[in-house]
Amino acid sequence: MQILTKYEKNPIIQPKDMPFSCETVYNAGAAKMDEQYVLLLRCGRSDGRSVWGLALSDNGFDFEIHPEPVFSRATEGIFKEAENKGVEDPRVTKIDDTYYIFYSCYSTRGFQIGLAKTKDFLDIQRVALTTAVDYRNCVLFPEKINDMYVRFERPNLTYLGRPGIFISYSPDLIHWGNQQLIMTADSCDIWQDYKIGPGAPPIKTPRGWLNIYHATTATMSGQIYRLGVAVHDLEDPRKVIGRSRRFILAPEAIHERVGYVSNVVFTCGAIPEPDGTIKIYYGGADTVMCVATGEINALIDLAMEDGPDKTVR
């Protein structure tokens, strides 16, 4: 059964489409702004560092790209050292009239999670470094739960502990705590037996929080990245009430299997539509941007078929 449909004109954005020089364009944060679709693009430049580009669309498929990068590594202050190797993988969440962006600060000391905010995606302001080293990614919920901000996060625990998705809470978006492991890589499912991490920011539905995450398995030629789906309790998102044993998206096309990093589909953003459909924006082979569409209820049904997650014990 096909859950998602890949857009027939993928990839929707390639390095050759960019108005400024870059070698790769992928892993975009996604949002809606004044009925326009917004992609905050991770653009890899020839020195290996990433900057962000901005792309806008009226239909979610055909994008116009801003002529210059809108966000680059810091050159002063506390962010200078944390971002000396670039800014990566923006994930966008709108709360009230502000778009908050969790992103990976890459430096010679590892990865930290930075928080930025904007109202128009042209003036992007840094807020804080919200983790110590070594954290790879975080996604912010679009509303408070029990008067606290909530996020899913992934520390780099591959060699130190059980790799998985954690949840944590904050009173102010800056100071985070009460961390708890809620999902782990599952040795029963080969496609997600090596590591997992947050993908798109959680989407609220009447049936629970929709969590589209990335997962990998290790092979002799490297890791294969696919996307999975889970559903979390609305009032207590620590509870995973459904998690599919099957992946929802995998690298198949040549632009997903061959590139800067082969065999990768990876999402940092998805947009739910009023008609119950969803657009999932994803990077192909860490080189190009693509999009897939599907029904939100079909994704939830798939997760709920296999019942509550039993991997965290």
C-alpha positions as CSV (number, residue, x, y, z in Angstrom):
1,M,0.0,0.0,0.0
2,Q,1.4,3.4,-1.1
3,I,1.0,5.9,1.8
4,L,2.8,8.8,0.2
5,T,3.1,10.0,-3.4
6,K,6.3,11.5,-4.5
7,Y,5.9,14.6,-6.7
8,E,6.3,13.6,-10.3
9,K,8.6,16.6,-11.0
10,N,11.0,16.0,-8.1
11,P,13.5,17.3,-7.4
12,I,11.7,20.7,-6.9
13,I,15.0,22.6,-6.1
14,Q,18.5,21.7,-7.2
15,P,21.8,23.4,-6.8
16,K,21.6,24.7,-10.4
17,D,18.4,26.5,-9.6
18,M,20.0,28.6,-6.9
19,P,20.9,32.2,-7.6
20,F,24.0,32.0,-5.5
21,S,26.7,29.4,-5.5
22,C,26.2,26.2,-3.6
23,E,27.0,22.5,-4.1
24,T,23.9,21.1,-2.4
25,V,20.4,22.3,-1.3
26,Y,18.4,20.1,1.0
27,N,16.9,19.5,4.5
28,A,14.6,22.6,4.4
29,G,12.5,23.8,7.2
30,A,8.9,24.4,6.0
31,A,6.1,26.8,7.0
32,K,3.1,28.8,5.7
33,M,3.3,32.6,5.8
34,D,0.4,34.8,4.5
35,E,-0.8,31.8,2.4
36,Q,2.6,31.3,0.9
37,Y,4.7,28.2,1.3
38,V,8.1,28.9,2.8
39,L,11.2,26.7,2.6
40,L,14.3,27.6,4.6
41,L,16.9,25.8,2.6
42,R,20.1,24.3,3.9
43,C,22.7,25.2,1.2
44,G,26.1,23.5,1.3
45,R,28.8,25.8,-0.2
46,S,32.1,24.8,-1.7
47,D,34.0,25.2,1.6
48,G,31.7,22.5,3.2
49,R,29.8,25.0,5.4
50,S,26.1,25.4,5.1
51,V,24.1,28.6,4.9
52,W,20.3,29.1,4.5
53,G,18.4,30.1,1.4
54,L,14.8,31.2,1.2
55,A,12.3,29.9,-1.2
56,L,8.6,31.0,-1.6
57,S,5.7,29.4,-3.5
58,D,2.0,29.9,-4.0
59,N,1.3,26.2,-4.6
60,G,3.9,24.4,-2.6
61,F,5.6,22.9,-5.6
62,D,7.0,25.8,-7.8
63,F,9.4,28.0,-5.8
64,E,11.0,31.3,-6.3
65,I,14.3,31.7,-4.5
66,H,15.6,34.8,-2.8
67,P,18.8,36.1,-4.5
68,E,21.1,35.9,-1.4
69,P,21.5,33.6,1.6
70,V,19.3,34.8,4.6
71,F,21.3,33.2,7.4
72,S,25.0,32.3,7.8
73,R,27.4,31.4,10.5
74,A,27.9,34.0,13.2
75,T,31.0,36.2,13.2
76,E,30.8,37.5,16.8
77,G,29.5,36.7,20.2
78,I,28.8,33.3,21.8
79,F,27.5,31.9,18.5
80,K,30.8,32.5,16.7
81,E,32.6,29.4,18.1
82,A,29.4,27.3,18.0
83,E,28.8,27.9,14.3
84,N,32.4,28.0,13.0
85,K,31.6,25.1,10.6
86,G,28.2,26.3,9.6
87,V,24.4,26.3,10.3
88,E,22.4,23.3,9.4
89,D,19.0,21.7,9.3
90,P,16.5,24.4,10.3
91,R,13.2,23.3,11.7
92,V,10.4,25.9,11.8
93,T,7.5,26.1,14.2
94,K,5.0,29.0,14.3
95,I,3.7,30.1,17.7
96,D,1.4,33.1,17.7
97,D,2.9,35.6,15.2
98,T,6.5,34.4,15.5
99,Y,8.4,31.6,13.6
100,Y,10.8,29.8,15.9
101,I,13.7,27.9,14.3
102,F,15.7,25.1,16.0
103,Y,18.8,24.4,14.0
104,S,22.1,22.6,14.3
105,C,25.2,24.7,15.1
106,Y,28.2,22.9,13.7
107,S,31.6,23.6,15.0
108,T,35.0,22.0,15.7
109,R,33.7,20.9,19.1
110,G,30.6,19.1,17.7
111,F,26.9,20.0,17.4
112,Q,24.7,22.2,19.5
113,I,21.1,23.3,19.0
114,G,20.6,26.9,18.4
115,L,17.3,28.8,18.6
116,A,16.4,31.7,16.3
117,K,13.2,33.6,15.6
118,T,11.7,35.6,12.8
119,K,8.5,37.1,11.5
120,D,9.4,37.4,7.8
121,F,12.3,34.9,7.2
122,L,14.5,37.8,6.0
123,D,15.3,39.2,9.5
124,I,16.3,36.1,11.5
125,Q,17.5,36.8,15.0
126,R,19.5,34.4,17.2
127,V,18.0,33.8,20.6
128,A,20.1,31.2,22.5
129,L,22.2,28.0,22.4
130,T,19.7,25.6,24.0
131,T,21.9,22.5,24.5
132,A,25.4,21.6,25.3
133,V,27.5,19.5,22.9
134,D,26.7,17.0,21.5
135,Y,23.1,17.3,20.2
136,R,22.1,16.8,16.5
137,N,18.5,18.0,16.2
138,C,15.3,19.2,17.9
139,V,11.7,20.0,16.9
140,L,9.4,22.3,18.8
141,F,5.7,21.7,19.4
142,P,3.4,24.5,18.1
143,E,1.8,25.1,21.5
144,K,2.4,24.8,25.2
145,I,1.3,21.7,27.0
146,N,0.6,22.1,30.8
147,D,2.0,25.6,30.5
148,M,5.4,24.4,29.2
149,Y,7.1,24.5,25.9
150,V,7.8,21.0,24.6
151,R,10.3,19.6,22.1
152,F,11.5,16.3,20.7
153,E,15.3,16.0,20.6
154,R,18.2,13.7,19.7
155,P,21.5,13.8,21.5
156,N,24.3,12.0,19.7
157,L,24.2,8.9,21.8
158,T,25.2,6.2,19.3
159,Y,28.4,5.3,21.2
160,L,27.4,6.4,24.7
161,G,23.8,5.0,25.1
162,R,20.6,4.0,23.4
163,P,20.1,6.2,20.3
164,G,16.6,7.5,20.2
165,I,14.2,10.4,20.5
166,F,13.9,12.2,23.8
167,I,11.3,14.7,25.1
168,S,12.1,17.7,27.2
169,Y,10.3,20.8,28.6
170,S,11.0,24.5,29.0
171,P,9.3,27.5,30.7
172,D,11.0,30.0,28.3
173,L,12.3,28.2,25.2
174,I,15.8,28.7,26.4
175,H,16.2,26.5,29.5
176,W,15.3,22.8,28.9
177,G,15.0,19.9,31.3
178,N,12.9,16.9,32.6
179,Q,14.3,14.9,29.7
180,Q,12.9,11.5,29.1
181,L,13.7,8.9,26.4
182,I,10.5,8.0,24.6
183,M,11.5,6.2,21.3
184,T,14.5,4.0,20.5
185,A,15.9,2.4,17.4
186,D,14.1,-1.0,17.1
187,S,16.2,-4.1,16.4
188,C,13.0,-5.9,15.3
189,D,12.6,-3.5,12.3
190,I,15.8,-3.6,10.2
191,W,15.0,-0.2,8.5
192,Q,15.1,1.6,11.9
193,D,17.5,-0.5,13.9
194,Y,20.5,1.8,14.0
195,K,19.3,5.3,14.9
196,I,16.3,7.5,14.9
197,G,15.7,11.2,15.3
198,P,13.1,13.9,15.0
199,G,12.1,14.9,11.5
200,A,9.3,17.4,11.0
201,P,7.9,19.4,13.9
202,P,4.9,17.6,15.5
203,I,1.5,18.3,13.9
204,K,-1.6,18.4,16.1
205,T,-4.5,16.4,14.9
206,P,-7.8,15.3,16.7
207,R,-6.3,11.8,17.0
208,G,-2.9,12.8,18.5
209,W,0.4,14.5,17.7
210,L,1.7,13.3,14.3
211,N,5.4,12.6,14.5
212,I,7.2,12.1,11.2
213,Y,10.8,10.9,12.1
214,H,13.9,9.7,10.3
215,A,15.5,6.3,10.9
216,T,18.5,4.4,9.6
217,T,19.9,1.0,9.2
218,A,23.6,0.3,8.7
219,T,24.8,-1.5,5.6
220,M,28.2,-2.4,4.1
221,S,27.9,0.7,1.9
222,G,26.8,3.0,4.7
223,Q,23.5,4.0,6.4
224,I,20.2,4.1,4.6
225,Y,17.8,6.9,5.7
226,R,14.1,6.4,5.6
227,L,11.1,8.1,7.2
228,G,8.8,6.6,9.8
229,V,5.5,7.7,11.5
230,A,4.3,7.7,15.1
231,V,1.4,9.2,17.0
232,H,1.6,10.7,20.5
233,D,-1.0,11.4,23.1
234,L,-2.3,15.0,22.9
235,E,-2.2,15.7,26.6
236,D,1.0,13.7,27.4
237,P,3.2,13.4,24.3
238,R,5.6,11.1,26.2
239,K,3.1,8.4,25.4
240,V,3.5,6.9,22.0
241,I,0.1,5.5,21.2
242,G,1.0,4.3,17.7
243,R,4.2,3.6,15.8
244,S,4.3,2.0,12.4
245,R,6.5,-1.0,11.8
246,R,6.8,0.0,8.2
247,F,8.5,3.0,6.7
248,I,6.5,5.7,4.8
249,L,9.3,7.0,2.5
250,A,12.5,5.5,1.2
251,P,15.3,6.4,-1.2
252,E,14.3,4.9,-4.6
253,A,14.9,7.5,-7.4
254,I,18.4,8.2,-8.6
255,H,18.4,11.7,-7.0
256,E,17.6,10.0,-3.6
257,R,20.1,7.2,-4.0
258,V,23.1,9.0,-5.5
259,G,24.5,12.3,-4.3
260,Y,26.6,13.9,-1.6
261,V,25.4,11.3,0.9
262,S,23.8,8.3,-1.0
263,N,20.6,6.5,0.0
264,V,18.9,9.3,2.0
265,V,15.5,10.8,2.3
266,F,15.4,13.2,5.2
267,T,12.7,15.7,6.3
268,C,12.9,18.8,8.4
269,G,9.4,20.1,7.7
270,A,5.9,19.2,6.6
271,I,2.8,21.3,6.0
272,P,-0.7,20.1,6.9
273,E,-3.4,21.3,4.6
274,P,-7.0,22.3,5.4
275,D,-8.3,19.4,3.3
276,G,-6.6,16.7,5.4
277,T,-3.6,16.2,3.2
278,I,0.0,16.9,4.0
279,K,3.1,18.0,2.0
280,I,6.3,16.5,3.3
281,Y,9.4,18.3,2.1
282,Y,12.6,16.2,2.1
283,G,16.2,16.2,1.0
284,G,17.3,13.6,-1.5
285,A,20.8,12.2,-1.1
286,D,21.8,15.4,0.8
287,T,21.8,17.1,-2.5
288,V,18.4,18.2,-3.7
289,M,14.9,19.2,-2.4
290,C,11.9,17.0,-3.0
291,V,8.3,16.8,-1.8
292,A,5.8,14.0,-1.2
293,T,2.0,14.2,-0.5
294,G,-0.4,12.0,1.4
295,E,-3.4,11.9,3.7
296,I,-2.9,12.7,7.3
297,N,-5.5,10.1,8.5
298,A,-3.8,7.4,6.4
299,L,-0.5,8.1,8.2
300,I,-2.2,8.0,11.5
301,D,-4.1,4.8,10.6
302,L,-0.7,3.2,9.6
303,A,0.8,4.1,13.0
304,M,-2.2,3.0,15.0
305,E,-2.4,-0.4,13.2
306,D,0.7,-1.5,15.0
307,G,-0.4,-0.1,18.4
308,P,1.7,1.6,21.1
309,D,5.5,1.7,20.9
310,K,7.1,-1.0,23.0
311,T,10.7,-0.3,22.3
312,V,11.4,1.8,25.4
313,R,11.7,-0.3,28.5
